[in-house]
């Protein structure tokens, strides 16, 4: 096969798999070292060597390592889950972010209510559980919607 | 002579071949969504997609094609990171939210138990982190954090709502919405942590442990 001369470096994982000569300027060699054969096998299986080559040629050289590693990640994910690949993880994360945001909003709303009610020692105004604010109008003896007043900012912004 | 009343599917139109009745692409690449197949072909290649579909049950193929279309779309928008950029962003958001929630709950418990502690600074901090989910935000142009990948908890099938705009002439977001998803991303062997294009937001580097 190849000569045993020390001037011939070992082929990269891509050229070894593709059974071709690994030339000095090989596009794949920096990112698919010979000691990680499965990385190229998986990327080739999902994306194809020529697609990967075209993709890399359109990316600046300093970003190619990241690109190859993200392709390898996606390829692994697709092999583990042929139906959804890494999109399954995206969906799960979206759901988790959505739920956490909702929980944070609810907790903050509780904090605002506690803080607001603590400064409302004279019971001049109140905030209901739906977030609506009311102020006490001594003339009528009623709690009126806050935006009817000429005060401007809502209690949560003014008093906290 | 067979009638030519059925228009070829987007795949056969793109590949300039006759669309046979048993065409494997036809159910998933309708002629009114040409960009969908063009993207998938560019990233994965028609033969790879065919092999992938042939290894799946027929009832799984629509979801598979839609997830491939989404991945292809993301890769074309962000050639360096593709979907992995989206995952990193979401993990970052999740970490921030978890920290904010921990602080908020701690503050709330003080109100409930002790009282008298102002929390305006906390609420301002939490509001600053309140950001919408923008899966198309920035791509390769806007990575201001490390791409840290760590295991995600396994979860059963759920219908997930995706808050992004698919664009490109077909509704990738809508297709994603319709999918019942199970997520099983775990630790990946041999994957090296990717480097962000910009500065890290939190400065931590969490290595991905090989499986």
Interface residues (C-beta under 8 A of the other chain):
Chain A: X36 X38 X39 X45 X46 X47 X48 X50 X51 X55 X58 X59 X63 X65 X66 X67 X69 X70 X71 X72 X73 X74 X76 X77 X78 X80 X81 X82 X83 X84 X85 X86 X87 X88 X89 X90 X91 X92 X93 X94 X95 X96 X97 X98 X100 X101 X103 X104 X105 X107 X108 X110 X111 X112 X114 X115 X118 X160
Chain B: X42 X43 X44 X45 X47 X48 X52 X55 X56 X60 X63 X64 X67 X68 X70 X71 X75 X79 X80 X81 X82 X83 X84 X85 X86 X87 X90 X91 X93 X94 X97 X98 X100 X101 X104 X105 X107 X108 X111 X112 X115 X116 X118 X119 X120 X122 X123 X126 X127 X130 X133 X135 X140 X147 X149 X152 X153 X155 X158 X160 X161 X162 X163 X176 X179 X181 X182 X183 X184 X185 X186 X188 X189 X190 X191 X192 X194 X195 X197
